[in-house]
Amino acid sequence: MSDDAVVKAQAEAAAAVEAARQAQAAAEAAVLRAQEAAAAAVAHAEAAPIVDAPAAASGPLTDEQVDVIRAGYAFEEAALEIGALVNGEALAGVPVRIPLAMTNRHGLVAGATGTGKTRTLQTLAEQLAAAGVPVFAADMKGDLSGVATPGESSPKLLARTEGIGQSWEPRASTVEYFSLGGIGKGVPIRATLSGFGPLLLSKVLGLNDTQESSLGLVFHYAEQAGLPLLDLSDLRAVLTYLTSDEGKGELKNMGGLSSQTVGVILRELITFAAEGADAFFGEPEIDTSLFLRQAADGTGVISLLELPRVADKPALFSTFLMWLLADLYNDLPEVGDLDKPKLVFFFDEAHLLFNGASKDFLQSITQTVRLIRSKGVGIFFVTQTPKDVPGDVLAQLGSRVQHALRAFTPDDAKALRATVSTYPRSAYDLEQVLQGLGTGEAVVTVMNEKGAPSPVAWTRVRAPQGSMSPTPDAAIDAAVAASPLTPQYGTPIDRESAREMLTVKMNAAAAAAAAVEAQEEYTRQAEEFRKQAEKEAKAQAQREARESRSTTTSSSRPRSRTTKPDPNILNDVLGSKTTQTILKGVLDGIFGTRRRR
């Protein structure tokens, strides 16, 4: 290699080394600038005032997802305020609501014991009443009675309500207390058996098709015969009469009645009565339109059915529910979609309604829930888990407020997964959220104004304005005593009905039979006496003949002759023990002394 080439190669190598040195210096300078920028940013952040963190930084939802929920609950029409969205903290500016017009599309309030579902029920009931909508609520434990008493303020309560944008103030609602047949506190609610009807009774008793048909025939016979069926004893009396010797011919032209079928129905009636149903059936029958009343100030009246003493009698509770809904459905006109419902029902501890219910009974409930919406009536079921409500009924519900669920057992975990699967798609891990909800928080989705489900929202529920403690018993007693309904419905009426009428009829038949028997006994004894008299007369004649032959000559002295007086046949007959027993039965029947009081 020439000297020139070597020199050239050395120069190129030196230039490459210098270029590498410059690149390294530039990189070190860039790193230094980045470090200085980061330090400056930290210093600026520490010096800057504290501001609310964006939603995405504090909760599971991003800003965009929060905006979707905000828009999903921004209804133009009147709405009930459920609470505020929770995204790490409660966001007072993102209210969660349900359109008032959609409350007749039915709903579900569910959650484990102690999670706040009863307070949610109370909050919704108060707002419905304030909007002029009458409310009916089954109060299983007496917890809801506080709605009639203004709530008490506290720093903790005000801190919570301010955090969700609720301007809280104490307020009492107008309340009417009712009880089933007078069991407990409240104006007694009763229904006549005729008004209840054979179809619904058959479903409550769990009768098969043949037995249901037979029961319908019995109701038809009672109506045609003018025998009012007011209570269960009336029905038992009719069934007993139709299988007795006196009454078994009554239904010959209608196909007859099997004694075996009657036996089944009677046994079911006895069981039904033992569960408390006797108290529910009777007069005066309640007018169900009373549950659609408004107070003088235009607010809806909240009718509370106090049920603490019948919580262990699910058959009685479910019987009342179905009769009440069926009666309203029959009486109310079709109204279609209204701005607000005519009446909203809340049925606490709804699992009692469905426990042990027959397939036909569940079918009847499903049909009623489906159809009664068009009459302007909404129904909210309140229970622990959605699995307490049959799937066909659950499918009819438009709004859901789900409080916390627990998963302590494999069955709980299965129920939790099943609940999650029924919600619309959302950004939440619902299986985790539902187990982590605090007291008074719920996962909500409702039916919006267009009939579509709203976005799923983790919600902190508003506090009720009424007392969260039960109203004192003395105040409830005073309210019941002052109610204008108490004079009309407070005292049961026991007018003449099928039981008494059949008792009179059977007594009359017994009296007629006794009279015939008495006549036959009279004739028999009279004949026996005639024969005895003839025998005695013949014997007397024979004695006189013997005496005549034994006399040697006619005596100048007159012979006295003793003549036996004619017996009083009637006195002998009437004096007999058998005749006296028969006549007593006749008189008893005629004057009604055997009639059951």
Secondary structure, 3 states (H helix, E strand, C coil): CCHHHHHHHHHHHHHHHHHHHHHHHHHHHHHHHHHHHHHHHHHHHHHCCCCCCCHHHHCCCCHHHHHHHHHHCCCCCCEEEEEEEECCCEEEEEEEEEEHHHHHHCEEEECCCCCCHHHHHHHHHHHHHHCCCCEEEEECCCHHHHHHCECCCCHHHHHHHHHCCCCCCCCCCCEEEEEECCECCCEEECECHHHHCHHHHHHHHCCCHHHHHHHHHHHHHHHHCCCCCCCHHHHHHHHHHHCCCCCCCCCHHHCCCCHHHHHHHHHHHHHHHHHHHHHHECECCCCHHHHHCECCCCCECEEEEECHHHCCCHHHHHHHHHHHHHHHHHHCCCCCCCCCCCEEEEECCCHHHHCCCCHHHHHHHHHHHHHHHHHCEEEEEEECCHHHCCHHHHCCCCEEEECCCCCCCHHHHHHHHHHHHCCCCCCCCHHHHHHHCCCCEEEEECECCCCCECCCEEEEECCCCECCCCCCHHHHHHHHHHCCCHHHHCCCECCCCHHHHHHHHHHHHHHHHHHHHHHHHHHHHHHHHHHHHHHHHHHHHHHHHHHHHHCCCCCCCCCCCCCCCCCCHHHHHHCCHHHHHHHHHHHHHHHCCCCCC
